[in-house]
């Protein structure tokens, strides 16, 4: 059994991670650490776990587990790892943005399986991608991998309320969010840096702009992204290019029909749809921001780290209702 620890256990991504791991037949959940909830039952915070576990949060950690998931706020993982040392065999999977960019002294592998599967297999530490970044990167990887990103990419994407985390603010309040729609951080979202880094790792001459408008939607979870860019082949050629690229990647699927958000919510899937219009290729991408955009992808990475089938424990089903 893989001995697993979770740091920062009270947030949305930790809740989804616990839910998956409790039913993962190769995993033993060693501890779930939350200093603000120490001693409280997990199910008091993550109420969907009622009846699944009587485990409580801990304020103590084991330094000798096989893998630790860091579900801390952005900027906190670096500090935590400076203050806490794990055994040499313990693998780290960080769900924050602290280690996603290649910088001097950063040994973390960027954990997008559709890009870095071989590197992930032998990694010691992984930086899990951001949710918007995952949806956008999976929509553009096949073009970058074949040097076919020929112009600026115009991106419009909407995320559910859970994308903002559990911290309360004006824009997470129900009376503000319900039946509402707005954009934020236009052209300057923090995930653009990792998307640019990913695209440049595949297509060295990519110097065009990613013109990204992130939106807040009046629903709980999911990301629905549409983007378009220049493409000088046919629609059939684009579909063949994408289908070939993702042939060995079980969670990313090219759909013949137009897609919608309910097809991916509560799953680890990314669905893609392609449509050619004149000299532009429209790419639609949909994921669950808490699963393929966070915790599901983190477990997918854990499976790869320990030589398991990529899909182990992740046979999650969408619900239309």
N, C-alpha and C positions, 0 to 999 in steps of 0.2 A: 504493500500500500504506500502511496505517496503521502507523506506527512506535510500538511499545509497549515500555514498561519496567515492571518489577515490583520493588517494594521489599518486602523481607521474604519471601524466596522459599522458605523451608524448611518452612513450616507446611502444614496440610491444605488451607486455602483456596487458597494459592499453588499447591500441587500440582495441584489441580483446574483452576485458571486456566491454568496452563501446558499441561495436557493439551488443553484446549479450543482455546487460541490456536495451538498447533502445527498444528492441523488446520483453522484458520480461513483461508479462501482470500483474505481481504482484509487480513491482518495479517502484519507482519514483527516477530518478537520481537527487539528490539534488545538488551536486557539483563535479567538476573534477578539482583538484588542480594541477597546474604546475607553479612553480615560474618563470621558464624560458620562459613560453608561456602565462603568464597572459594577458587576454584581447583578445588573438587571438582566432578565431573560431576553434573548435575541428577539423572541416573538412579541415582546412589548414594543419594540421599535419597528421591526419588520413584521407587520401583523399578518402577512400572507403565510408566515412560517408557523402559525398556530397549528398544533397537531403534528408538525413535522419534527420538532426538536424542543428539548427542555434546556438546552445549553444556555449558559449565561455569558455575557461579555466579561472579559478579563482586563485588568490593567497591567498584567504581566505577560512577558513573551518568552517563548522557548527559542534559544539561539541555534538549535541543532535540527530544525525541521528541514525538509527537502526543498521546499519552495515557500517564499513569502510574497504575498500580494500587498502592495502599498496602495491603499485607497485614500490617500491623504489629499488635502487641498494643494493647489498649485503653489510651488515654492517650499512646501514642507518636507518633501521626500529627501531632498539633499541634506537638510538639517537632521532629519531622523537618522539617516545612514552615517552621518558624522558622529552621532551620539551613541549609536548601537551597532555592534559588530556581530555578524553571524558566522557560522562555521564555514570552512572552505568549500564544502559541498553544497551549501544552501544557495539556491538560485533565487534571483530577485525579478519580479515582474512589477513594474511601476506604472500605475494608471494615470499619473499626473503628467504635466508637460515639462517636468524638470530635466529630463534626459533625452528628449526627442531629437534635438539638433546635435549634429556632430561638432563637438568643441574639444579643445585640448584637454586630455585627461579623462574624457568621457568614454568609457568602455561599453556602454549600453548599445545593444543592437536594436535597430528600429523594428518593432514587432508587427509588421504587416505581412502575413504569410504569403499573400499573392505576389509579393515583391521579394521577400528575403527568406523563403522557407529553408534553404540550405544553411544560411547563417544562423537562423533561429535554432535549428537542430543541435548545434554545437555551442550555443551561447551560454554564458553564465548569468548575464543580466539583460533584461529586455525593457525597452520603453514602449508601452502600448500606445498606438496612435490615438489622436483625438477623433471625436465622433464626426464632425464636419469633414475633417481631413480624410477619414476613411471613405466616406461617401464620394468625395471629389476624386481622390486618388484612384479608387477602383473604376471610376468612370473614365479616367484618362490614361491609365497605365498602358493599355494596348497601343495607343497612339504614340506615346513617348517611347515605348520599347522598339518601335519600328520607324522612329524619326519622322513621324507624320503629324506632329503638333506644329502646324505651319503658321499660326496666327494667334492673336489674343483669344483668351477663353472667357466668355461671359457667363457668370454663374449666379443663379438665384436659388436659394435653399431655405427651407423652413424647418424649424425644430420645435419639438414639444416642450412643455414646461419643465420636465425633468432635466433638460439640458442645462438649466441654470443651477442645479443642485438643490440642497435642502435649506440653504440660508435664505431667510426672508428678506424681501425687498419690495419696492413698489410694483415692479413688473412681474413678480411671482405671486402677488396677491390674487386670489380667485376673482374678486370683483373687477380687477383690472384685466386679467388674462382671458376670462371667459368671454367667448364670442367676440374676441378682439384680434387684431393683427398689426404687427409693426416691424420695422427693420432696426438694426443696431450695428454698430461697428462697421459701417459700410466701407468697403475697400481696405479695411485695416484689421480684420479679424486675426487673432493670434495664431490660428491654425494655418494661415497662408504660408508662414515660414517653413513649416514641415512639408507642405504640399510642394512648394517650389524646390525644396531640397530633394524630395523624392523624384520629381520630374527631371531635374538636372542630373540625378544619378543614372538615369536611363538615356536621356537625350541631352548630350553635353552642350549642344548649341541652342538650347531653348532659352531665349531671351525675351519672350513675349510676356504680356501682362495677364495676370489672373484677376479679372474684375468681378469681385465677389460681393454680393449683397446677402447677408444672413438675415433671416426673418424669424420672429417669434409667432408661433401659432397657438390657437386656443384649444389645444389638445394635450394629452399627458406625455406621450412618447412617440418617437419616430423622427426620421429626417427624410424629407422628400426634396431632391435636388434636380434642377434642370440646368443644362449648360449647352452652349453651342460654340463651335469654332469652325474654321475653314477646313474642308476636306474635299479632295479633288478626285476621289474614287466614287464608285457607285454605292448605294445603300447595301446591296448584296455583298460587296467587297468589305464594307465596314462590319457587317454581321459576321462574316467569315473570319475576319481579323480578330474580333472580340471572342468569338466562340473558340477559336484555336488557342488564344492566350489563356482562357479560363478552363480549358478542357480538363486539367488535372487539379483544379481548385474547387472543392465540393460545395463551398458556400456562396460562390459568386456565379450567378446564372443570368444568361442573356435570354430575355423573353421575346417571343415573336409578337406578342400583343402588348399594347400599352399597359403600364403597371400603375398600381395605386398603393397607398401606405399600409392598408390593412393586410396586405399580402406578406408583410415582413415583420409587423409588430409581434413581439414575443418569440422571435426566431433569431438565429444567428446568420440569416441570409443577407446578401446584397443582391437585389434584382436590378438589372440594367435593361434599358430599351433604347433602340437606335432609330432615328428617322432622318432621312436626307431631305433638305429643302434647298434647291438651287446649289450653291457651292458651300453650303453650311451643313454640318452634322449636328443634329440635336441629340444629346445623350441625357437620358433620365436615369437617376440612381435613387434607390430607396433602401434604407436600413432602419433597424431599431437602434436608437442612439445609446441605449443602456446595454445592448447585447453585442451585435457586431461592431457597434461604436465604442464599446467599453468592455464589460465583464465577459460577454460571450467570446469575444476575440481574445481576451486574456486567458480564458480556459483553453481555447484553441491553441494558443501559444504554449501553454503548459503541456498539453498533449504532445506537441512537437518536441518540446524539451526532453520529455521522458520516453520518447520512442513509441507513443501510443498512436492509434488511428486518430487522425485530425478531428473526426466527428464524435469521438467518445464523449458521452454525457451531454451532447449538444443536439440531440434529436428533438428539438423544440418545435411546437406546432403553432402556427398563426391562428387567431380567432377573429372571425368577422363580426362577432356580436359582443 
